[in-house]
Amino acid sequence: MSSEHHLSERRVCCINGLSRDSYRHAPQQDALNTELHGKIVEIAHVRRRFGYRRVHDLLHPAFPGINHKRVYRLYSQANLAVRKRKKVRRAATERVPLQRATRVNEVGGRAEPEVPDRGRRLQP
């Protein structure tokens, strides 16, 4: 573009919103990233219930300087995720209304010793 329109490198980078350093240096793929990516995918397929945090813990002995944020980035780029478990639905049963107390200090369904109420009001 600079040769076509006779613009300086600085001006072209400013117009395109690109830093001059990025313009001059092509991005390089890190060899460690490719190795890590393979290991992460391998672990994720063997242990399906492990998220990126537990994968990071398993990778730590082999790659001691590995960062959890890097593992998260590679895990996400590989479209890996722990699948959500479906909720276990209880069988629908007929609901029984709560019974009101018939004696003093009676608690729903428990067998209490017979105590005369001596004319006191029953609790609800």
Secondary structure, 3 states (H helix, E strand, C coil): CHHHHCCCHHHHHHHHCCCHHHHHCCCCCCHHHHHHHHHHHHHHHHCCCCCHHHHHHHHCCCCCCCCHHHHHHHHHHCCCCCCCCCCCCCCCCCCCCCCCCCCCCCCCCCCCCCCCCCCCCCCC
